[in-house]
Amino acid sequence: MSKIAESELILNKDGSVYHLNLQPDEISDIIINVGDPDRVALISSYFDTVEVKKNKREFVTHTGTYKGRRMTVLSTGIGTDNIDIVYNELDALVNIDLKTRTIKDSLTSLNLVRIGTSGSLQANIPVDGFVCSSFGLGLDGLLNFYNLVNNAEELAIIEAFRAHLPNKSVFPESYLAKASDKLVATLSPDMYVGITASCSGFYGPQMRQLRLAPSRPDLIDKLTSFDHNGHRVTNFEMETGAMYGLAKLLGHHCCSVNVIVANRIAQQYSTKAEESMHKLVVTVLDRLSKL
């Protein structure tokens, strides 16, 4: 098998992967991703034990146990560009022999779970509610750099969406990937479930107008009104589309769950976002501990 060049798989002097600064034995098969580096300590504060604490740039990692189940929590920072770094390097940790720089014969599937915050795109999904993403809809263009092949269900939804919201040479080509059925079944009880749209920014890409007018002021209405055989866009954030697309390509299980901190339709913002996040963290940890 061909060796991966040093320019393509960059390692630190201690042999750890370049950005995450991690060795293979420092992560679990359950990896919780958060955007905010400070949220790593919040989640690991619920752990029974913490055996690993590493950080480099915005990438902070804690690995320990919760109710006897080994887990890792790792911050990605904000945006799909960071997801590209994190997911490729996590995959390298389990599926590439870092000493020989060759792909392993037997591949490992990780359980990758995002715990985040998001804005609701449906009037009936209130602030402080929990959303589990059935599909990730990417408006950012990242997966256009890879060869993402959709199954029939995904293809029907994304073709319907592209007809509903043509990019008009303004947006990148939209893409879509499905969540892990296993993780959705584990995490979604008593949560809202639907398509999560992901974009490449917080203001213009999510149609927030301060001093700059967005190029497609109809985007929120188009996302809210999309309905393909009951599949609707429930919320808007900046990571899930890339997570689902990369996980599908790399053979990992992936699921994103979010606290709704804003309702973009009702123009409401949560007054107890921190409390709601703690509730979601405990809910997710309890459910993941049974995997």
N, C-alpha and C positions, 0 to 999 in steps of 0.2 A: 504494500500500500504506500502511496506517495506521501512524502514528508511535507508538512505545512511550513512554509518559509517563515523566518523570524520577522519579516516585515508584515506578515499577514496575521500571525498569532503572536502578539507581543507579550512577553512575560517580564516580570520584575526580577531583580537579582536573586531573590529567594525562591524563584520558580512560581510565584503566584501570578494569577491573571492580572493584566495591566491596570485596568481601571478599578476593579472591585477589590484588589489586593487580597484575594482569597486563595486558599489551597483546597483541594477536593474534599478533605476530611473535615472542613470547617463549615459545611452546609448540610442541611437535612434534605430529605426528599419532599418535605413540605416547606415551601418558601412563601412567606407573606411579603408582598411588596407594598410600600407606602411611598407617597411622594415626598413628604416632609421628613427630613432627617431627625427632627425632634420627636416624631411619632414612633420611631424605633424604640426609644427608651420607655415610652408610654406603654407600648405593647409588651415589651420584655419585662416590665414591672409586674405583670401578671404571671410570668413564668415561675416555676418552682425552683429551677436552677438556670444559671447562665454560664456557659463554658467558653464562649468565644465573643470577644468584642473587638471589632476591627473597623477602621474607617480610612477613607481616602476621598478627597474632594467632597461631593455631596452624597457619596455612597457609604452609608453606615450599616454595619451588619452585626446583629446579635444572634447567637445560636444557643438554645437551651432546651429545657423540657417543660411541658405544660400537661399536667395530669398524666405524667409518665410518657407522653409522646414527644419525641424530639422534633423541634421546629426551628426554622430560621426566619427572622424578620430583617428585611433589607430595604433601605430607602433608595429610590431611583432618581430623586429629583423630579422636576416637572417636565413633561413633554414626551412625545413619541420618539424624538431623537435619542433621549436617554434610555428609553425602553430598548432600542436597537442595541445599545452597548450592553445593558444589563442582561438581556435574554441570550444574546450570543455568548457572553462570557460565562453565564451560568451553565449553558449547554456545554461549553468547552470543559468546564470543571468535571462533568460527569461522563461525557461522551468522547473526549479526546485524551489520549495519553500525553500529558504535558511534557514528559521526559523524552519520548520518542517523536512527539509532534505528529502522531498518526491517529486516525479515527479508530475507535475501538470496534471490534467485531460484534460485541453485544452492547446494544444501546439501552440507556436508562431514561424512563419518563418521569419527569418531576411533576409535582403538584404546585402550580403557581397561582397564588390568590392575591388579588389587589384589594386592599381596604382603603377607600378614599372618600372624598367629598365630591359632590356633583350638583348640578342645577337641573330641576325637573322641567320637562317640556310638555307635561300634561297637567291640566288643572286639577285632576283628581288625585295626583300624587303629591302629598303635602310636604312641607318642610318638616324635617326630622324623621321622615319615613325612610325605609331601607329599600334599595333597588338592587336586584341581582340581574346581571346582564346576560340575556340569552344569546345575543349576537353583538359583536363589535363592528361598528360602521365607521370606517376611517375616511375622514375628509382631508387628511394631512399629506397624503401621497407617499408615505414611507414604504408601504408594501408594493408600490409600483417599481421599486428597485429589486424586488425578488419575483420569483415565478410562482405566485400564489394561484393554485388551481382550486376552484370551487366545486363542491358537490352540487347535485341537482337542486336541493333545497336552498342553499346559499345563492346559487346562480339565479334562481327565480326571484329572490328578494332583491339582490343587487341590481338586476336588470330593471325591475319595477322601480327601484329608487332612482336609477340613472335617468329613466324616462320622466319621473316625477320632478327631479332636480337636475337638469342638464348642467354640465360645468361651464358651458358657454366660453371656453378658453380662458376662464377666470380662475376656477378652482382646479386642483389636481383631480385626476380620475378617482372617483370614490371606490372603495373596496369593502368587503365584508367577510367575516369569519365567525364561525359558531363557537360557543363556549363548550367546555367539557360537560357531557351529559352527567357523568359521575359527580363532578363538583357542583353542578347546578342542583342535582337531586339532594346533595348533602347540605348545601348552604341556603337554598331558596325558600324553605317553608316559612310562611307568614311574611314573605317579602313581596314587593311588586316585582314583576319580571317583564323585561322587554329589551328592545334594541338600545344600546348606548352608542351615541355618536361621539367621535373624538376628533379634535381639530388641533391645529398647531399654535394656538395662542389663546389668550384670555379675553382680550378686548375685541379688536376687529374680527378675528375668526369666529368669535361667539356672538357677534353682532352687538357688542356694547359700544355705545358712542359717547366719548368724552368730548375731545376737540376734533377728532378725525371721524369722518363718515365712512361706514363700511361699504364695500363695493356691491354687496348683495343684501340689501335690507330686508328682502323677503325670506331669508334663510330660516329664521325661527318659525315662521308660519309654515314653510314647506316641510320642515322636520316634524312639526306638531301634527300636520294634516296627513302625513304619510301613513298608509294602512294597506298592507298586502296580506290578505287572508288572515287578519287578526294580528299580524306582526306590526307593532307600532314603535316609534322612537320615544322612549321614556325619559331619557336624560342626556346631558351634554357635559363632556369633560375633555381631558387631554391625553389619555393613555390607553384606554381599553382596546381600541381598534388595532393598534400595533401589537399589543400583548396577544390578542387572539390570533392575528395573522402569523406572527412569528412562532407562537406555540404550536399552531397547526403544522407549519412547515417543519419544525424541529421535532415533532412527535411528543409534545408535553401536554399535560392536562392544565387547563387554565380557566379561571373564573374571576370575575370582577364584581365586588359588592360595594355600594356607596351609600353614605348618608346624604340625604337631600338637604343641603343647607340653604338653597334658594329655589323659589318657584318662579321661572322666567315668565310664565303666563300671568300669574297673579301678582307678579313683582313683589314677592315677599321674601324676607331673609330670616333665618332662624335666630331666635334669642337664646337658644340653649344648645348650640352646635357641639360644644365640648362634651356636654353630658351625653348627647346622642352618640357621639363618636365612641365614648367609653362603653356604652351599651352594645354598639355594633361589634367592637373589639371582643368583648366577652362572649357574645353570641357566636362569632366566627371561631374563636379559639375552642369553645366547647364542642362545636360541630366538627372541627378539623381533628380534634383529639380522638375522635372515634374512627378515623380513617385507618 
